[in-house]
C-alpha cells in the first residue's frame, strides 16, 4: 500500500459559543503552529468500523499499532455522532487507554477523541492531560476544555499557569482563549500581562481578548496588526494568508464587542488595506459600529 500524509483532526477554530466572550476568534494561522501532522505512514483502512470496533481495536493492539486505532477513532468521533447510551462506555474505555499509554501519539489522539465528545465526563482525563509531558497533548486538552460548557471541576489554575508560561506560545494562546471564552475572573489581568510581550503571537492574542473588555491597553497592538504587510520578507514575518486571518479576526472581535472608539481604525482598513476581503469585512464592521 502507498504511503500518504495523515491529517490530524484539528482543534476547534472558535473556543466555545455561549459566553459573553464567545466572539473571541482564534487567529488560526498563528495558534495552530503546533498542528500535529504525521508523515509517511502506511495507509490504514477502517471502512465499515464503528466506535465500538475501533475502541476494541485500541484495547487489543500491540504497543506499536495502538496509536493507529486511536487516530482512526479520533477521526470517526470528529465526524460522527455516537448513541447517547454508548457515551459512558466510550469515555470509560478511552480513559483507560489514556492512563495506560506510554506513547504520546496515542494519548494525543485519545484527547482529540474525548474532546470531540464535548461531554463533562471527559474532564478527569482532560484535567490530567494538562500535566502531560507531551506539549501537543496539553495543547489539545486545553482546546477541548475550552469547548466544554461551564464546569466547576475544570482545573483553571493550571490553565492560568499555562497562559503565563514562557516557552510554548501556541499553548499560551489557546490557554488565554479558553480562559476568555469561559469569562474567567483573571482573564483580563492575564491578557494585560501579555500585551507587551516580546513574542508577537502572544501580543496579538492578548489584544484580541482585551478588545472584548474595551481596554485601551490593546490599542498599540491593534495598530500593529492593522499595519501588518502582506509581503513581509523578514525572518519572523507572517505570510499573506496569516496576515489576512489576523486582520479578519481582529475585525470580527471589534464587531462583536461594538467598541465604537475603534471606528477610525476600521475606516483605515476599509479605505486603504490592499486585501479586498479585509476591506469588505471592515465595511461590514463599520455599519455595525455606526448603528
Secondary structure, 3 states (H helix, E strand, C coil): CCEEEECCCCCCCCCCCCCCCCCCCCCHHHHHHHCCCEEEEECCCCCCCCHHHHHHHHHHCCHHHHHHHHHHHHHHHHHCCCCHHHHHHHHHHHHHHHHHCCCHHHHHHHHHHHHHHCCHHHHHHHHHHCCCCCHHHHHHHHHHHHCCCCCCCCCHHHHHHHHHCCCCHHHHHHHHHHHHHCCCCCHHHHHHHHCCCCCHHHHHHHHHHHHCCCCHHHHHHHHHHHCCCCCCCCCCCCCHHHHHHHHHHHHHHHHHHCCHHHHHHHHHHHHHCCCHHHHHHHHHHHHHHHC
